Amino acid sequence: MEPKNKRNIHCSILQELNEYREKDFTFASGHILGSMCTQPHPIAKEAYIKFLETNTGDPELFPGTKEIEFKLITFISELLNAPKTAIGQIISGGTEGNITAMWLAKRLTGKKEIILPESAHFSFQKIASLMDMKLVSVPLNEHYYVDITKIKDKINENTAAILGIAGSTELGTIDPIPELSEICLDENLFFHVDAAFGGFVIPFLKDLNFDVPEFDFRLKGVSTISLDAHKMGYSAIPLGTIVIRDKKWLDEISVESHCISSRKQAGILGTRSGGPVAAAYAVARYLGRDGYRKVVENCMNITKYTEEKIMEMGLTLVTKPTMNVLGVKMKNVPEFVKKLSEYGWKVNKIDRLSCIRIVIMPQTTKKIIDEFIPVFRKTCEEVGEL
Ligand code: 0PR
């Protein structure tokens, strides 16, 4: 039993935490409509708490957690059709995925230039700064994915890697990964696919017969793929993964570890919570491929519905949605977003494209969209968008 004075402190701390939490937006309200993260599936929450104290950085203490990690990596590797030679790593998310891939590319090639689409996630700017690498940007075509005809001109003797994006941050578009893979095979270049968002979408769009390109290890030129369970994997933050085509490459980003049970430690992080690992594994076990397919099908149906409602209003999209991301053109993005926020709804600003981003995540229902659309219209009228 807690002593009485401690019980009072306990209550007042929880009260204080509640007050802070009330300032936050919640996924449960449905009013977060621009984020690429999600309300975790209920089983994720149970699993997370159960594994709160575990550390996947110390497998001697937590061999059970390590086994779960292995099973999660196996699930992801199968999803990506990884070869037997491949190895997966649990990481914190898409930023670490990109950093790890470029670290590997730099170590394997000894070179420093990254050829990347204009739509690359801003984590590449961190990479340039952290690892003293040079970003060589390639423009997009009219469909808002990389203009494949502009890639070859950029390749030179300093090229360390090419990046392809399978589900862009801004619009959810997919670069021509098969063509990029061919170029990388021909030129013997390292090819990283950033599927942080799209990795849990594209395989299921394929199952649902959507016309989307191949993006995984069946393409022989693909070297690494990163994919986040805390985005469309319906799980809790932080949980990303990176799968590497050849396990031997891991030596390039491993160090000797003298004070923990495993001889070597690979990658960036040391101590890592097993909570998110258990959460992502529980969701993957619970949903399986069929469950994820249904989630994606539902998100795509609601995306279509939202698109229709937006078009009926007389607004235009930047491009037809490839996946569950909509870019809606606005004349004055900051003013619109500010006003909408005052009404309690959140979408994201994409200044570069003069649009707002709406992402239809697993918790977004048709009912939420029906509540949102009248507020959206009113806001547009008030700020002069309509
Ligand atoms: N690669 C791609 C294609 C991404 O879209 C993102 C994040 C990353 C890498 C980096 O992932 P981490 O943030 O997990 O390291 N894209 C989202 C974005 O910038 C991240 C995000 C998620 C932002 C939820 C806001 C939010 O509420 O929009």
Boltz pocket constraint, residues with backbone or C-beta under 6 A from the ligand:
constraints:
  - pocket:
      binder: B
      contacts: [[A, 34], [A, 35], [A, 36], [A, 37], [A, 92], [A, 93], [A, 94], [A, 95], [A, 96], [A, 98], [A, 121], [A, 123], [A, 165], [A, 167], [A, 168], [A, 169], [A, 194], [A, 195], [A, 196], [A, 197], [A, 228]]
      max_distance: 6.0
